[in-house]
Amino acid sequence: MQVEELFKPFPLKEFHPMPRALLGPGSHEMIGPEALNIGMRRPLVMTSGLRGTDIVHKIFESLKYHGLEPVLYDKVESNPKDYNVMDSVQLYQENKCDGFVSIGGGSSHDACKGARISVAHDGRNVNEFEGFNKSENSKNPPHIAVSTTAGTGSETSWAYVITDTTTDPDNPHKYVAFDDHSVTTLAIDDPVLYYDLPTHFTAQCGFDVLAHASEPYVARLDFTPALGQARHAAELVGEHLRTATWNGQNLAAREGMMYAQYIAGQAFNSGGLGVVHSISHAVSAFYDTHHGLNNAIALPRVWAWNLPVAYKQYAKLAEALGVDTTGMNDVKAADAAVAAAVRLLRDVGITEKFTDINQETHEKNRLGQGPTKFYEKRTTIKGDKDDVDRVSQHILGDSCTPGNPKETTFETVRPVVEHAFNGDLDDLLT
C-alpha cells in the first residue's frame, strides 16, 4: 500500500510485520546458536566498527566459536551512504556469504537492510528501492540485528534510511525506504551493550526514541494498535532517559530505554512518523549531522507547530512525560508537553539549535567531511536563507511528511525550520 492510499476517506490501515526478538541482559550471547539455527554459515557482519569498545570483537569471535565463518565490513558511516551499502554487497557476493549480522545503531542496521534488499535483487543499486515496498523478491538472506544504542528502532521496523550521493552535488538527498521485505529475521536488544555508549549519544539517541514514540501518537494515520505502545514508550523515556544519560551503568535505566526504543519502533512501524523526522533527514542530508541530535533540536519546535491540530494528543504526552496536568484543560496541558520536552532536552545537555553544532564538540557530525564536493563547503551551519530554504524544500519530498498531523507546505514549515536553525527555545515557553 502506498502512503497516499492511507489518507483516503475510508482508509484500509496496514499493520506491518515485526521480527522475532531476544530482549534483556545477556541476550547478545545467544547470537552464535541463533545464527546457526537460522541457517547461517558465513554471515557478513556489518558495523561502524564501534571504535573504543570490544563489542564487535566479542560478537565476531562468538560467531567463530560456534563454527561460523564470519566476514567483516566495518566501514558503515553515520547517516549511511549508498556506497556503504553497495561496497558491502560486493563483499557479500565475493565471499559467498549466506546471511547478515548488523551490530550498532540505526546506521549499521539501515545499511544492512539496504544491502539485503540489493543482494536479493542481484546487486541492483540500493537507491532504486526508495519509497514504499519497491522490492520484488521476498526471499532475502537472513539478518540478525544487534543493537548497541537505545534509539534506532530499525531492528524491529520496516524502514531504512540511506543518503543518495549520486544526485545533484548541490542538492544531496537522504531518503526513507519502507519495505516489508527489509524486516530483520531476529532482533537482539541487550542493555548491557549500552554501557559503552557515551553520555551525549545516550541523550541524542533517547530523543530519537521520543520522536519515534510521539510522532505516531499524533500522526494523521491515527493507527489505534500503535497508540498504546507510543504512549508507554514516551512514559519510559520520561522515566529513564535522565538516569541513563548521567549514570550509564544503571541497569534499570538502560533496560527501561531498551524497551522504550523497541516498542517505539513498533509504534512507528505501522503508525507512521512526521516532520520531526523529515527535518532531521534534511539537515543530515546537507550536513551529515547525527540523526538523534537533529531529532532533539527539531522535536519541541514541531510539537509547538502541531499543537493546534493535535492538542488532545499532546496533552496526554504531557502526562506521559510526568507532568501533573490536574486542573489543566487540554490546551494548557499540550503547552506543558512542549515545556516538558524542552526541560528534558536541557536536562540531558543537548544542543538547542542547529547553528550551535560544530565539528569540535559534536562527534559523528562530519561538517565539511562528507562524501561529495557539496560537503566540503559546509564546514559550519550558517542558518541563512539558503540553508532554511533547501531544508524546507527537502522536507516536502520526505516519506515521513505525509503522516504529520498538520498539513505541510513550504510556506507553513519554513518558519519551523528557521526557528530550529536560529531560534531560542524560550520562545516556545511564553
C-alpha positions as CSV (number, residue, x, y, z in Angstrom):
1,M,0.0,0.0,0.0
2,Q,1.4,3.4,-1.0
3,V,1.3,6.2,1.6
4,E,-1.2,8.3,-0.3
5,E,-3.7,5.5,-0.1
6,L,-3.7,5.6,3.7
7,F,-5.3,9.0,3.7
8,K,-8.4,8.3,1.6
9,P,-11.8,8.9,3.1
10,F,-12.2,5.2,4.1
11,P,-8.6,4.1,4.6
12,L,-7.5,0.5,5.0
13,K,-4.9,0.6,7.7
14,E,-2.0,-1.7,7.5
15,F,-0.1,-3.5,10.3
16,H,3.4,-4.2,9.1
17,P,5.5,-7.3,10.1
18,M,7.9,-7.3,13.0
19,P,10.7,-9.8,13.7
20,R,11.2,-12.3,16.5
21,A,13.3,-10.7,19.2
22,L,15.5,-11.5,22.2
23,L,15.4,-8.8,24.8
24,G,17.3,-8.3,28.0
25,P,20.7,-8.6,29.7
26,G,22.9,-11.2,28.1
27,S,20.8,-11.7,25.1
28,H,23.7,-10.9,22.7
29,E,25.5,-14.1,23.9
30,M,22.9,-16.1,22.1
31,I,23.9,-14.9,18.7
32,G,26.1,-17.9,17.7
33,P,23.4,-20.6,18.3
34,E,20.7,-18.3,16.8
35,A,22.7,-17.7,13.7
36,L,23.2,-21.4,13.2
37,N,19.5,-22.1,13.9
38,I,18.6,-19.5,11.2
39,G,20.8,-21.4,8.7
40,M,23.8,-19.0,8.5
41,R,27.3,-20.4,7.9
42,R,29.2,-17.4,6.5
43,P,27.5,-14.2,7.6
44,L,28.6,-10.7,6.6
45,V,29.0,-8.7,9.8
46,M,28.2,-5.0,9.1
47,T,29.1,-2.3,11.6
48,S,30.6,1.1,12.0
49,G,33.5,-0.5,13.9
50,L,32.3,0.8,17.3
51,R,35.8,2.1,17.9
52,G,36.8,2.3,21.6
53,T,34.8,-0.8,22.5
54,D,35.3,-4.6,22.1
55,I,31.7,-5.3,21.2
56,V,32.3,-6.2,17.6
57,H,35.3,-8.4,18.5
58,K,33.3,-10.3,21.1
59,I,30.4,-11.0,18.8
60,F,32.6,-11.8,15.9
61,E,34.6,-14.3,18.0
62,S,31.4,-15.7,19.4
63,L,30.2,-16.5,15.9
64,K,33.6,-18.2,15.1
65,Y,33.4,-20.1,18.3
66,H,30.1,-21.7,17.2
67,G,31.6,-22.8,13.9
68,L,30.6,-20.0,11.6
69,E,32.9,-18.2,9.2
70,P,32.0,-14.5,9.5
71,V,33.3,-11.8,7.2
72,L,33.6,-8.2,8.5
73,Y,32.6,-5.0,6.9
74,D,33.2,-2.2,9.5
75,K,33.1,0.9,7.3
76,V,29.4,1.9,7.7
77,E,29.2,5.7,8.3
78,S,26.8,7.7,10.4
79,N,23.9,8.5,8.1
80,P,24.8,5.5,5.9
81,K,25.6,6.3,2.3
82,D,24.6,4.4,-0.8
83,Y,28.3,3.4,-1.4
84,N,28.5,1.8,2.1
85,V,25.6,-0.4,1.1
86,M,27.0,-1.3,-2.3
87,D,30.5,-1.9,-1.0
88,S,29.1,-4.4,1.5
89,V,27.0,-6.1,-1.2
90,Q,30.2,-6.6,-3.3
91,L,32.0,-8.1,-0.3
92,Y,29.0,-10.3,0.4
93,Q,29.0,-11.6,-3.1
94,E,32.7,-12.1,-3.4
95,N,32.8,-14.2,-0.2
96,K,29.7,-16.2,-1.0
97,C,28.1,-15.2,2.3
98,D,24.7,-16.5,3.3
99,G,23.4,-14.0,5.8
100,F,23.9,-10.7,7.6
101,V,24.6,-9.6,11.1
102,S,24.5,-5.9,11.9
103,I,26.0,-4.5,15.1
104,G,25.4,-0.9,16.2
105,G,22.7,1.7,15.9
106,G,20.4,2.7,13.1
107,S,23.2,3.3,10.7
108,S,24.5,-0.2,10.8
109,H,21.0,-1.7,10.7
110,D,19.8,0.5,7.9
111,A,22.8,-0.1,5.7
112,C,22.5,-3.8,6.3
113,K,18.8,-3.8,5.4
114,G,19.5,-2.0,2.2
115,A,22.3,-4.5,1.4
116,R,19.8,-7.4,2.0
117,I,17.4,-5.9,-0.5
118,S,20.2,-5.3,-3.0
119,V,21.5,-8.9,-2.7
120,A,18.0,-10.3,-3.2
121,H,17.9,-8.4,-6.5
122,D,21.2,-9.5,-7.9
123,G,23.1,-6.4,-6.7
124,R,20.9,-3.7,-8.1
125,N,21.7,-0.3,-6.6
126,V,20.0,0.4,-3.3
127,N,18.8,3.8,-4.5
128,E,16.4,2.0,-6.8
129,F,14.3,0.9,-3.8
130,E,13.5,4.3,-2.4
131,G,9.8,4.6,-1.5
132,F,7.2,2.1,-0.4
133,N,7.6,-1.6,-1.0
134,K,9.7,-1.2,-4.1
135,S,11.5,-4.6,-3.8
136,E,10.1,-7.5,-5.7
137,N,11.8,-10.5,-4.2
138,S,10.7,-11.6,-0.7
139,K,13.5,-14.2,-0.4
140,N,16.1,-12.2,1.3
141,P,19.2,-13.6,3.2
142,P,18.6,-13.9,6.9
143,H,19.5,-10.9,9.1
144,I,20.3,-10.6,12.8
145,A,20.3,-7.1,14.1
146,V,22.2,-6.5,17.4
147,S,21.5,-3.0,18.8
148,T,24.2,-1.2,20.8
149,T,22.1,2.0,21.3
150,A,18.7,2.8,22.7
151,G,17.4,4.9,19.8
152,T,17.0,3.4,16.4
153,G,14.0,1.0,16.3
154,S,15.4,-0.1,13.0
155,E,16.0,-3.6,14.3
156,T,12.2,-4.1,14.5
157,S,10.8,-1.8,11.8
158,W,10.2,-2.0,8.0
159,A,12.1,1.2,7.4
160,Y,15.7,2.0,6.5
161,V,17.3,5.4,5.7
162,I,20.1,6.0,3.1
163,T,21.9,9.0,1.8
164,D,22.0,9.1,-2.0
165,T,25.3,10.5,-3.1
166,T,24.6,10.2,-6.8
167,T,22.1,13.1,-7.0
168,D,22.8,16.7,-7.9
169,P,26.0,17.6,-6.0
170,D,24.4,20.8,-4.8
171,N,21.3,19.0,-3.6
172,P,22.1,15.8,-1.6
173,H,19.2,13.5,-1.0
174,K,18.5,11.4,2.1
175,Y,15.5,9.1,1.8
176,V,13.5,6.6,3.7
177,A,12.7,3.2,2.1
178,F,9.7,1.4,3.7
179,D,9.7,-2.2,2.7
180,D,8.1,-5.3,4.4
181,H,10.9,-7.4,2.8
182,S,13.6,-5.5,4.7
183,V,12.4,-6.5,8.2
184,T,15.1,-8.4,10.1
185,T,14.9,-12.1,10.9
186,L,15.9,-11.6,14.5
187,A,16.3,-8.5,16.7
188,I,18.7,-8.7,19.7
189,D,18.4,-5.8,22.3
190,D,20.8,-6.2,25.2
191,P,21.0,-3.2,27.6
192,V,24.5,-4.4,28.8
193,L,25.8,-3.4,25.3
194,Y,24.6,0.2,26.0
195,Y,27.1,0.7,28.9
196,D,29.8,1.8,26.5
197,L,27.5,4.5,24.9
198,P,28.8,7.9,25.7
199,T,26.7,10.4,27.6
200,H,25.9,12.7,24.6
201,F,25.0,9.8,22.4
202,T,22.8,8.3,25.1
203,A,20.9,11.6,25.3
204,Q,20.7,12.1,21.5
205,C,19.6,8.5,20.8
206,G,17.0,8.9,23.6
207,F,15.4,11.8,21.8
208,D,15.2,9.6,18.7
209,V,13.1,7.3,20.8
210,L,10.9,10.2,21.9
211,A,10.4,11.2,18.3
212,H,9.5,7.6,17.4
213,A,7.0,7.5,20.2
214,S,5.4,10.9,19.8
215,E,5.0,11.1,16.0
216,P,2.8,8.0,15.6
217,Y,0.8,9.2,18.7
218,V,-0.2,12.4,17.0
219,A,0.0,11.2,13.3
220,R,-2.9,11.7,11.0
221,L,-2.9,7.9,10.4
222,D,-4.4,7.6,14.0
223,F,-3.5,3.9,14.0
224,T,-5.1,2.5,17.1
225,P,-2.8,-0.5,17.6
226,A,0.2,1.9,17.8
227,L,-1.2,4.3,20.3
228,G,-0.6,2.3,23.5
229,Q,2.9,1.4,22.5
230,A,3.7,5.0,21.6
231,R,2.4,6.5,24.8
232,H,4.1,3.9,27.0
233,A,7.4,4.4,25.2
234,A,7.1,8.1,25.9
235,E,6.5,7.3,29.6
236,L,9.6,5.1,29.7
237,V,11.7,7.9,28.1
238,G,10.4,10.4,30.7
239,E,11.2,8.0,33.5
240,H,14.6,6.7,32.4
241,L,16.5,8.9,30.0
242,R,17.9,11.3,32.5
243,T,19.4,8.5,34.6
244,A,20.6,6.5,31.5
245,T,22.4,9.6,30.3
246,W,24.1,10.6,33.5
247,N,24.5,7.2,35.2
248,G,25.1,4.9,32.2
249,Q,25.9,1.9,34.4
250,N,22.4,1.9,35.9
251,L,20.9,-1.3,34.5
252,A,17.3,-0.4,35.3
253,A,17.6,2.9,33.3
254,R,19.4,1.2,30.4
255,E,16.8,-1.6,30.3
256,G,14.0,1.0,30.5
257,M,15.4,2.8,27.5
258,M,15.9,-0.6,25.7
259,Y,12.1,-1.3,26.0
260,A,11.3,2.3,25.1
261,Q,13.2,2.2,21.9
262,Y,11.9,-1.2,21.0
263,I,8.2,-0.5,21.4
264,A,8.6,3.0,19.9
265,G,10.0,1.3,16.8
266,Q,7.0,-1.0,16.7
267,A,4.7,2.0,17.1
268,F,6.0,4.0,14.2
269,N,6.3,0.7,12.2
270,S,2.6,0.9,11.4
271,G,1.6,4.3,13.0
272,G,3.8,6.5,10.9
273,L,6.2,9.4,11.5
274,G,6.1,13.1,10.8
275,V,8.0,16.3,10.2
276,V,10.4,15.9,13.2
277,H,12.0,13.1,11.2
278,S,11.6,15.0,7.9
279,I,13.6,17.9,9.3
280,S,16.2,15.5,10.7
281,H,16.7,13.7,7.4
282,A,17.0,17.0,5.5
283,V,19.6,18.5,7.9
284,S,21.8,15.4,7.8
285,A,21.5,15.2,4.0
286,F,23.1,18.6,3.8
287,Y,25.4,18.5,6.8
288,D,25.9,14.8,7.8
289,T,24.8,15.6,11.3
290,H,23.7,13.0,13.9
291,H,20.1,11.8,13.4
292,G,19.3,11.8,17.1
293,L,20.7,15.2,17.7
294,N,18.7,16.5,14.7
295,N,15.5,15.0,16.1
296,A,16.2,16.5,19.5
297,I,16.5,20.0,18.1
298,A,13.5,19.7,15.8
299,L,11.1,18.0,18.2
300,P,10.0,20.8,20.5
301,R,9.5,23.2,17.5
302,V,7.4,20.6,15.6
303,W,5.4,19.8,18.7
304,A,4.6,23.5,19.2
305,W,3.7,23.9,15.5
306,N,1.4,20.9,15.6
307,L,-0.5,21.9,18.8
308,P,-3.5,23.5,17.1
309,V,-4.5,20.2,15.3
310,A,-3.4,17.7,17.9
311,Y,-3.6,19.4,21.3
312,K,-5.6,16.5,22.9
313,Q,-2.8,14.0,22.0
314,Y,-0.1,16.3,23.2
315,A,-2.0,16.8,26.5
316,K,-1.7,13.1,27.0
317,L,2.0,13.2,26.1
318,A,2.5,15.8,28.8
319,E,1.2,13.2,31.3
320,A,3.4,10.5,29.8
321,L,6.4,12.8,30.4
322,G,5.5,13.1,34.1
323,V,3.6,16.5,34.1
324,D,0.9,16.8,36.7
325,T,-1.9,18.1,34.5
326,T,-4.5,18.2,37.3
327,G,-6.6,21.3,36.8
328,M,-5.3,22.0,33.3
329,N,-7.5,21.9,30.2
330,D,-6.2,20.1,27.2
331,V,-4.8,23.3,25.6
332,K,-2.7,24.2,28.7
333,A,-1.6,20.5,29.1
334,A,-0.5,20.5,25.5
335,D,1.6,23.6,26.1
336,A,3.0,21.8,29.2
337,A,4.1,18.9,26.9
338,V,6.3,21.3,24.9
339,A,7.7,22.7,28.1
340,A,8.5,19.2,29.3
341,A,10.3,18.3,26.1
342,V,12.4,21.5,26.4
343,R,13.2,20.7,30.0
344,L,14.2,17.1,29.1
345,L,16.4,18.3,26.3
346,R,18.2,20.7,28.6
347,D,18.4,18.2,31.5
348,V,20.3,15.8,29.3
349,G,22.6,18.5,27.9
350,I,21.6,18.6,24.2
351,T,22.4,21.5,21.9
352,E,19.4,23.6,21.3
353,K,19.7,24.8,17.7
354,F,21.4,23.7,14.5
355,T,23.7,26.6,14.2
356,D,25.3,25.6,17.5
357,I,26.6,22.3,16.1
358,N,30.3,22.2,15.3
359,Q,32.8,19.6,14.5
360,E,35.0,20.1,17.6
361,T,32.3,19.4,20.2
362,H,29.9,17.1,18.3
363,E,31.2,13.7,17.4
364,K,29.7,11.9,14.4
365,N,28.8,15.3,12.8
366,R,31.1,15.4,9.8
367,L,30.8,19.0,8.8
368,G,33.0,19.7,5.8
369,Q,34.0,16.0,5.6
370,G,31.1,14.4,3.8
371,P,31.4,12.1,0.7
372,T,30.8,14.7,-2.1
373,K,32.1,18.1,-3.1
374,F,29.0,19.6,-1.7
375,Y,30.0,18.8,1.9
376,E,33.5,20.4,1.6
377,K,31.9,23.8,1.5
378,R,29.8,23.1,4.6
379,T,32.2,23.3,7.5
380,T,29.8,25.3,9.6
381,I,26.0,25.5,9.7
382,K,25.1,29.1,8.8
383,G,21.4,29.0,9.2
384,D,21.0,31.6,6.4
385,K,18.2,31.9,3.9
386,D,19.8,29.2,1.6
387,D,20.1,26.8,4.5
388,V,16.5,27.3,5.6
389,D,15.1,27.1,2.0
390,R,16.9,24.0,1.0
391,V,15.9,22.1,4.2
392,S,12.3,23.2,3.9
393,Q,12.2,22.1,0.3
394,H,13.8,18.7,1.1
395,I,11.0,18.1,3.8
396,L,8.3,18.2,1.1
397,G,9.7,15.1,-0.6
398,D,10.3,13.1,2.6
399,S,8.3,9.9,3.0
400,C,7.6,10.8,6.7
401,T,6.0,14.1,5.9
402,P,2.5,12.9,4.9
403,G,2.0,11.4,8.3
404,N,2.3,14.7,10.1
405,P,-1.0,15.8,11.7
406,K,-0.6,19.4,10.3
407,E,-0.6,20.0,6.6
408,T,2.9,20.7,5.4
409,T,3.8,23.2,2.7
410,F,6.9,25.1,2.0
411,E,5.3,28.3,3.5
412,T,4.0,26.6,6.6
413,V,7.0,24.6,7.5
414,R,9.7,27.2,6.7
415,P,9.2,29.2,9.9
416,V,9.6,25.9,11.9
417,V,12.9,25.2,10.1
418,E,14.1,28.8,10.6
419,H,13.5,28.6,14.3
420,A,15.3,25.3,14.5
421,F,18.4,26.9,12.9
422,N,18.3,30.2,14.7
423,G,15.5,30.5,17.3
424,D,15.6,30.4,21.1
425,L,13.7,27.6,22.8
426,D,12.4,30.0,25.4
427,D,10.2,31.4,22.6
428,L,8.2,28.3,22.8
429,L,7.5,28.7,26.6
430,T,5.9,32.1,26.5
